[in-house]
Amino acid sequence: MEYSITYNQDVFKAGYDRLTALENVDVSLVNKVIKRIELLGYINTFSNELTELFTHEDVELERQLAGLTDTAYFDLLRKELNRNFKSSLSVVIMTFNEERCIERCISSIDMIADEIIVLDTGSTDRTVDIIKTRFPRVKVLHQAWSDDFSACRNTLIEHSSCDWIFQLDADEYLSSGKECIREFLDLFYSFPVAPLIISPKIVNHDNRHLDFTKRIFRKKDNLKYFGVIHEEPRYDMSQRGEDLLQVTTEFIIYHDGYQAEIIDAKNKNVRNMALQHKMIAIEPDNMRWHYFLAREQKAAGYSSSVIVSIIDQGITKRLNASKPDYFHMLSLILLAQIYEEEARFDELDDVSKTLMELYPNCTDGLYYKLIGPYICTLSKLNQLTTHSIQSLVKIEASGSVINQQKEHLYYLYGNVYWGLGNYKRAFYFYNLIKDPQIRSDVSSKLQFVQEKINQFLLKE
């Protein structure tokens, strides 16, 4: 019987447990199993259609494997692990005035790429000189800029000669996992389902992570890019990428091209918005283009009414409105950010409910559902405390059953301001307290907080 175990990490973990339980351990086989577990450990998520290849969801397969003798199980592992196919890798890069970062970019993949191709769209700085001087093996193509990123990406695909194509931007560099990525790609070149696309994780300068990056694919799958801006690889153009079988990974690409000073230097917002309007005209029912335009407008400081209008247009026109859509989710989150910033809490509540209903696995819905009432509560508490203090000042001959010196109020005011994060104001009222018992309560609280702060800081 043939078993499909190549990408099933559970099988290799079970094999490791069996192997290491033996008195005479086959060290060579153990090391190969460990390596396969390590490679498969880079997988983060995958398309639902691939579940049976990656997990023990096939109960019958799990039962049959469990029934194998150690000898049969180990023979199965050896047969799988002795396969030794080597694939080749083309890394392709677009450039335009990238002297700031091109050396960093190419250096990060120089040792893993069989072929590196750069397409330059008219750099007037030292970009091309740096490449030719520092990396003489890199093939440099020249193509006039035509306001179309896909045209450039597809030119790079046409000139690539290797099994895998890895699209990397000049303001990015490969970091985590680079020592294993070639073996990972070797393993996946014979993946039995197509079209396959592999996504390294992108970490932006603000530490935001992007998982579905769609950067690595097999040339034989014949993918082409679509979109003059924020382009994406597609197989059947009419499917808009939904027919791609995705594997997201923990291989990490760092990206700094959207730092404010870099955007300003390259005038990216103006360029991006003009191209984004073109894409909305081409595919008006695709939420992807509305989201990216709204995001660019927000970064450029457009009024919230303009941004909200663009998102609303996209939501109204989007195809298959009842179907989950990643860019619809991102658009809702962008709306929530705007409503939070402008204290439009009723609208924020509506958006958070929609997020939680349509995208229950997105924790941002929970965040925005709570943040509105939280801010409102703090604001109301601040108002009540201010009014209470003003009323106290007006009392000429105060009396109290609790504390004649009004220190119970000082304690309460201090606690309220502590909860509001106004620590200066909190200590103002704590310092008015003379009563030994109340001061002791304050001291106990602060000592506890100080201890927890010290513990927290020690972890950094």
N, C-alpha and C positions, 0 to 999 in steps of 0.2 A: 504493500500500500504506500502511495506517495503522500507525504505530509507537507503542507505549505507552512514552513516555520521560519523562513528567511528573515522576516521583519517582526517576528513575534517575540518580544522581550521576555514575556512570561516563560516561554519554553526554555530560553537560555538561563534564566534565573533558576528555574527548577533543575536544569542540568548542572548548574554550578553547585547547588545544594547536594545533589546526588554524588557528584564527583568528589567534593571535599569531605563527604561522609565516609569515603572508602579509606581503608588502611594504606593501600598503595595508590597514591594519587598520580594520575597522568598529568604532570605539570604542564606539558606542552598544550594539551587539550584545554586544561583549565585556563591558561593564559589566552588562548584563542576565544574561549567563551567570555572571559572578562572583557576582552576587546570588543566583541560583538555587543555585549551589554552596554559598554561605554558609548559605542556609536549610536545604538538605538536610543540611548538616553538623551541624545540631542533632540529627539522628536518632542515637540510640545503638544500640538494638536494636529488633527487630520480630518479630511472630509468624511462624512458619515459612511459613504460608500466603501471606505477602506477599513472599516472597523474589524472585519474578520481577518484581515491580513496582519493586523497589529496587536490583537488581543486574544484572550481565551474565550471570547464570546461564543465561539463555536463549541457547544457543550460536548458534542460527539467527539470532536478532535481532542478535547481535553481528556475525555474518558479513555480514548484509545492510547494516548501518550502515557497516561498514568498506568495503563496496563502493561506497558513495555518493560521487559527486564532491563537491568542496568546495561548489559552488553548491547542490547538492541537500541537502547536510548543513546548510548555513547556512539554507536556506529552511525546513527542518524545525525548526531551533532558533527561527527568527523566528515561525513559526506557533504554536509552543508558548509562547514567552515573551511574545507579544503578547496572550495571553488575560489578561483583567483583571477577574476576579470579586472582588467585595468582600463579605465576610461580616461579620456583627455578633456582638458578644460580650457575654454577661451574666456578670458576676462575682457569685457569691452567697456569703454569709458568715453563719454562725451565731454568736450572741453570748450570753454570760452573764457579767456582771461582768468586762468586758474593758477597763476604763479604762486599764490598764497598757499595752496594745498595740494597741488598735483604730485609733488614728490612724496608726500606722506601717503597719499592714496595708492600710488603704484608700489611703493615700498611694502605696503601691507599685504599685497598679493603676489609680489614678484617671485617668491619661492614656491608658490603652489600652482601658478598658471603655466600651462604649456604654451599658451599664446596670449599676448596682450595686444589689443587693438585700440587705438585712440582715434576718435573722429573729432577734429577741431573745426569749429564753425567760424573762424576768423579772428582768433586771438591777436591782440595788438601788444600784449605784454610778453613776458619771457616764458610763457607756458611751453611752447614747442621747443625752445632752446633747452629748457630744463630736461624735457623728456629725452631729446636726442643726446644730450651730454651724459645724463645720469643713467639712462636706460636704453642703450643702443639697440637692444633686441626688439623694442616695442615698435609695432607697425603704426605709423601715423597717416591717417587719411585726412583729406581736406574737403569740406563741403560747405557751400555758402548757406548761411542761415535763412530759412524760409518760413519762420514763424510756425514750425511744426516739429515738435519733439519726436513724434512717432516716425517721421521720415528719417530722422537721424538714427533712431534705435534700429529701424528695419535695415538701414544700410549696414550697420554694424553686424546684424545677424547674417546678412548676405555674404559678408566678407569673412565670417568666422568659419573655421575649418575643423573644429574639435567636436567631441561628442556632447559636451555640456557648454551652455552659454550662461555666463554670470554677468549681469548688468550692474555696474557699480558707478556711482556718480563721483565726480572729481572732489566734491566737498565731503566725501565719506571715506572711511577706512575700515577694513576688516580687522576685528580685534579678537574677541573670545572665540576659541574653538578652531582657529585657523590650522592648527597642527593636525586636526582630525577631518577637516572638511573634504579632503581628497578621497580618503578612505570611505567616508560617508557617501560621496557621489559614486564611487566605484560600486558600492553595495546597491545603490538605487538605479544604476543605469539599466539593469534588466528588470526593473519593476514591471509587473505583468499588466498594469492598467495604464491607459493613456487618455487624454494628455495630462501629464504630471507636471506640477510646478512646485518648487521648493522655496520657502520664504525664510531667509535669515531675519533675525529681529533687528530693527533699527532703533537705536537710542539717540534721541535728539539732545541738543545742548541743554534743554530744560528738564532732562531726564524722563521725558515722555517716551513710552515704548510703542512701536508699531509692529504688529505681528504679521499681518497679511500683506507682505511686501512684494511677493511674486517676482523675485529677482533671478532665480536659477531654473533653467529648464533644458530639456534635451533638444538638440537641433532636429532630431528625427521627428519630433512631435509637431514641427511646422507651425509654431506660434508666430503671430505677427502683432505688432503694437498698433493700438488705435487711440486717437485723441491727440490734438495739437498741443495740449498741456495736460499735466497729470495723467499722462498716457498709461495704458494698461495692456498687458499681453492678452490676446484672445485667440481662440481656436476657430470656432464658428462665430463669426462676427455678430450674428443675430442673437446669440446666446449671452452676449455681454459678459463673458467670463464665467458664467454660472456652470459651464460644462467642464471647467478646469478642476482636476483633482488635486487638492492642496495638502501639503505637509508643511506646517510651521515648525521652526526649529529654534534652538538656543544658540546658534551661531550668531555673533553680534557684530553689527555694523554701527559705527559711531558717525553721527552727522551733525555738522555745525553750520550749515548753509543758511539756516533761518534765524540766526542771531540778528538782532535788530541792526547792528552796525554793518553787518555784511549785506543784509537786504538793502539798506540805504545806499551802500557803495555800488551795488549792482542794479539798483532800481527794479528789483524783482517784482514788487507789488504791482506797479503800473503795467509791466509786461504781462504778468500772470492774469490780471483782470481782463485785459483786452482779449487774450487768447481764450479765457474761460467763457466770455460772452459768445465767442464763436462756437464753442462746444455745446452751449445751451441751445443755440440755433440749430445745430445738427441733430442733437438728441434731447429735445425739450422735456421728454418724459423720464429722463434718467436723473435720479436724485444726486448721483455722483457729482455732476457738473454744478448743480445749484449749491451743494455743500461747499465745494472748493472756492466758488466765487464768494460766497458769504464769508468764508474763513479769511480770504484775502482782504475783503472789505473791512472786516473787523480789525485786522492787523494794520490796515491803512488809516484807521480812525474814522471810518464812515459812521453816520448816525445809525442808531439802533433801528429806526423805522425802515431805513433802506435795507439793512441786513435781514430783518425779520420778513420784509416783503419778498425778498429773493427766496428765503427758505419756504415761506408759505406758498409761493408759486410752484416750487418744486414738489411740495407735498401734495398740492392739488392735482398736478399733472402726472405724478409718478405712475409708472406702469406697474401692474400687479400690486395695487395698494394694500391688499390683505396679506401680502407675503413679507416676511422679515427681510430687511434691507439694511446692510451695514451702514450705508451713507445716510439712510433715513435716521438710524440710531444716532450717528454723529451729529446730524442736523438738530435733532431734539436736544442733545447735550449742549450744542452751541446756543440754542434758544434758552435753555436753562441757565447757562452762564450769564447771558444778557439780562434775563429777568432777575437773577440774584444780584448782579451789579447795580441794577436800577431799582431794587426793592419792590419789584412788581410781583408780590407774593401770591396773589390769586392765580396769575398766569403761570407762575413757577409751579404751583401745586398741580395745575392741569397737565403741564408737560411731564412732571415727575410721575403722575398716574399713568400717562401714556407709555412712558419708558418702562415702568414696572410691569405693565400689562403686556406689551408687545415684545419686550426684551428682558425677561425676568432674570437672566443670568448676568446682566449688566448691573453692577453694584452702584453705578452713578445714579440710578433711579432712587435707590434707598437714600443716598446722600442728599439729593435735592428735595426729596420728600420731607426730610428732617431739618435741613438747613433753614428753610423759610420760617417755620414755627420757632426754631431756636433763636434766630435773629429778632423776630417779633417779640419773643418773650424777654430777651435781654433789653430791648429798647423800652418795653413797657416797664420792666423792673427799674431801669435807670430813671425813667420819668417819675415813677412812684416814689423812689428814694429821694430824688431832688425835691419833690413836693413835700415829703415828710420833713426833710431838713429845713425847708423854708417855713413850714408850720411850726416847728420846734423853736426856731429863732424868734417867732412872734409871741411866744408864750412868756409873759413877764414874770409871773409867780408860779413856777411849775411845781407840781406835786406828783408823787408816784408811790404806789404800793410796792412795786418791784425794786426800784433803786432810786433814791431821792436825788442822786447826783447825775441822773440820766445816762449812766454808763451802760445800761442794758441796750439803750438805743445806739450808743457809740459802737458797741460790740456788733450789733446787727448791721449798722451801716458799713462797718469794716468788712464784715462777712459778705455783704451784698457786693461791695466794690471789688472784693477779692474774686468773687464769682464772675464779675463783669470784666476781669482782667485789668482793672485800674488799680494797680498795686500801690502806687503813690498815694492815692486817695484812701485806700484801705488802711495804710499805716498811719495816715493822719489821724484817723479815728481810733485806731488801736492805741496810739500814743496818748490819747486823752483819758484813757482808762487808768484809774488808781486802785480800784477795788482788787485786793489780793487774789480772790477766787477767780474773778473774770480774767485778770492778767495771767493767772496760771493756766486757764483754759486756752487763752491765745497762745501762750508759750508752748503748750503741749502740741497744739495744732501746727505751729510753725516748725517745731523740732521734727515732727513727723514728716512734714513737707520737705524740710532741709535734708533729711535722711534719704528720702525718695529721689530728690534732685541729685544728690551725690551718687546714688546707685545708678541713676540714668546716665549721668555724665561719664561714669567709669566705663560704660559700655561703648562709648564712642571711640 
